[in-house]
Amino acid sequence: MNKREKLTVAAIAAVLLLLAGTGFLLLNGRGGNDDDAIQRRANTLTLVRTYVEKEEFDRALSLLENLLIENPDDGEASELLDIVLAAKRARDRIDAGEPVDRTELEEALAAARDAAARIASAADEAWRAASRISTESRRDTRGAAADSAQDAAPSDGDGSAERQPADTTATAAADGESDRDAVARMEKEQAAREEAERKALEENLAKKNAEIQKRIEEVNRNVAQGKQAAESGSYRSARDSFNRAAAALPEGEDAFNTGKYLEMAESLLGIAEQTDDSTIKTEALSGALEYANEALRADPSSAKAYWLRSRIYDGQGKDDQALADLAEAVRLDGKNYLYVYELGRKQFMRGDFAGARKSFETTTRLAPSFEPAFFNLGLTNRRLGRTDAAIESFRGATRIKKDYTRAYIEIARLLSTKNDLAGSIRNYESALEIEPGNVHALREMAAAYSTRGDFQSAERFFHEALALGSDDGRTNYNMATVQLELGKTAQALDYAKKAVAAEPRNPVFLYTYGLAGERNNMSDVAVQQYARAIAADPKYVKPRINLGIMYLEANRLEDALNQFNAAYTVEKDNFEVNNNLGKVYGLKKDYTRAVEHFARAVSKNPKDITVRENLATAYTSAGLLEKASEAYEAIVKMDSTNWDARYELGKLYIQLGNKTGAKEVLENLIRTKSDYEKAAEVKRLINTLE
């Protein structure tokens, strides 16, 4: 048995630090105010970091899911969600009493804490940068188009500006429509149908009489002016025009009036979604709600009015009312797949995964070519633990959209959880055919190869990811673990050093740097980095074991004992800890404690011959000869060619007065292994038994 710590969890750690789980989550076709969104994201991630530090994983996961609902392309939130999930699973397994190597938990916790800190810091910096840019933009663009000092900054005009995450991930499709584009395309098609219906209604009304025609023209003129003002960011002018339009609406023409109220409400909602002025936002939402309510008074069965009011309630933070109105819109118009799809999003956000599944399944039936519904159905099935159904849903998305990179990646991740590494790798390859430079796919495929034990392929794809700019701590760490497995210790040292330079407080990275130093016979580097890893996480056992072994080999028994005892307080059943404690106590001639720890080590790994030999030797030194003979008997039974065990057993039988047993064992040893190195001594012992 090698005394040196092996990279027994290298593949597990690679998967833990690479797989980015639930993915890009639920898609929102509408835009919002960029600065507000970035600030909310930064504040949310700071809170996630706090919950991770406290190991309150459920709360952290809930916040991350909400972030992904708001912005499905938030790769950092997606990445962090899977890392936190891995930590939660490891903690749950230990809490449930399952036999788990605590080192795996420590690595998972360290990865979660580090990722949360890194991503929260990046988000905060992104918000600060966005705030500076937004301030300069408003200073440059405000002027003649504004009607008052309270006018909002100009929007893109159509109320659907797309937000870009602070760190746009490589998992967004490079070619073809994005999921957000697909939603926007469907919304535009629906708007075009509604516009055609509105025009037909107005034409019919105009035929009634000249007075109605005059009213219609006046209303349309004021609505158009209000929309133009809204597009330029002028809330006051927009509201004045809309109020004039509302006053001119013809009595008794409920269908026409409902449509106009909804146009005005939607325009004011667009202002609220684009402005960063809290006062304007509040007033615009209030005005939009007023017009939506008027629309419902004119037509209580208007599904679109409920749909629009749901969006307004969203902006006001009234989640329950928003959900109720959306559900009513679906009840009134159950064939409108965008309404059903949005209901699924809200249900997912509230943790109603069964309801979300039903809504997304309905959406796929209503719009079988709407790939986001299939993608989000896959995400929902994944949360419900329906892995096979999730895979089929993602495959449905790829059948519609052949270049759906994210769906292929999600399939690959799920197949990895089923230990179908070949299938997982095939899907990563499909993603890379579409996006050869997708570093997420490259890193995760490398992790899959590492798990499969194909370290050469893992090395290749980690190298590609690094060459394409993924020069982060995690990728360098994983490359270091692979290089260590391949025996490329010098290269491993370089990558481990880069990982630590990127994240100096990551205990796993520090440990790996120390291990690489040890493998390169750089004991000073090893001792220093193991000590730093321990300082970063005193409960991290691996560096204590390796540092203790180094002290043991240098005959610094007290120092070794301190490290092993500290590790023992964390993991009393750790095999390496107990075996090495047994060795130290044996050298200190404290045989009672040596027996205790060797016996515990044997109980954790009964098939390890070496630790059984250590236990037998400790029994002998402690004067427990019967126990020692039983230990050697077990060894001989497990390995009949263990000649030293036979020799020691024969000597013990002599000491115990069992001459017949001793003679049988020793004669059998000489007969079977005549060239045994201690043959002369064996023959001498046999002669004493005559």
Sequence and secondary structure as in RCSB ss.txt:
>XXXX:A:sequence
MNKREKLTVAAIAAVLLLLAGTGFLLLNGRGGNDDDAIQRRANTLTLVRTYVEKEEFDRALSLLENLLIENPDDG
EASELLDIVLAAKRARDRIDAGEPVDRTELEEALAAARDAAARIASAADEAWRAASRISTESRRDTRGAAADSAQ
DAAPSDGDGSAERQPADTTATAAADGESDRDAVARMEKEQAAREEAERKALEENLAKKNAEIQKRIEEVNRNVAQ
GKQAAESGSYRSARDSFNRAAAALPEGEDAFNTGKYLEMAESLLGIAEQTDDSTIKTEALSGALEYANEALRADP
SSAKAYWLRSRIYDGQGKDDQALADLAEAVRLDGKNYLYVYELGRKQFMRGDFAGARKSFETTTRLAPSFEPAFF
NLGLTNRRLGRTDAAIESFRGATRIKKDYTRAYIEIARLLSTKNDLAGSIRNYESALEIEPGNVHALREMAAAYS
TRGDFQSAERFFHEALALGSDDGRTNYNMATVQLELGKTAQALDYAKKAVAAEPRNPVFLYTYGLAGERNNMSDV
AVQQYARAIAADPKYVKPRINLGIMYLEANRLEDALNQFNAAYTVEKDNFEVNNNLGKVYGLKKDYTRAVEHFAR
AVSKNPKDITVRENLATAYTSAGLLEKASEAYEAIVKMDSTNWDARYELGKLYIQLGNKTGAKEVLENLIRTKSD
YEKAAEVKRLINTLE
>XXXX:A:secstr
  SS   TTHHHHHHHHH   STT         HHHHHHHHHHHHHHHHHHHHTT HHHHHHHHHHHHHH TT H
HHHHHHHHHHHHHHHHHHHHTT    HHHHHHHHHHHHHHHHHHHHHHHHHHHHHHHHHHHHHHHH STT SSTT
      SSS      TT  TTS SSS  HHHHHHHHHHHHHHHHHHHHHHHHHHHHTT HHHHHHHHHHHHHHHH
HHHHHHTT HHHHHHHHHHHHHH  TT HHHHHHHHHHHHHHHHHHHHH   HHHHHHHHHHHHHHHHHHHHH T
T HHHHHHHHHHHHHTT HHHHHHHHHHHHHH TT HHHHHHHHHHHHHTT HHHHHHHHHHHHHH TT HHHHH
HHHHHHHHTT HHHHHHHHHHHHHH TT HHHHHHHHHHHHHTT HHHHHHHHHHHHHH TT HHHHHHHHHHHH
HHT HHHHHHHHHHHHHTT  SHHHHHHHHHHHHHTT HHHHHHHHHHHHHH TT HHHHHHHHHHHHHTT HHH
HHHHHHHHHHH TT HHHHHHHHHHHHHTT HHHHHHHHHHHHHH TT HHHHHHHHHHHHHTT HHHHHHHHHH
HHHH TT HHHHHHHHHHHHHTT HHHHHHHHHHHHHH TT HHHHHHHHHHHHHTT HHHHHHHHHHHHHH TT
 TTHHHHHHHHHHT 
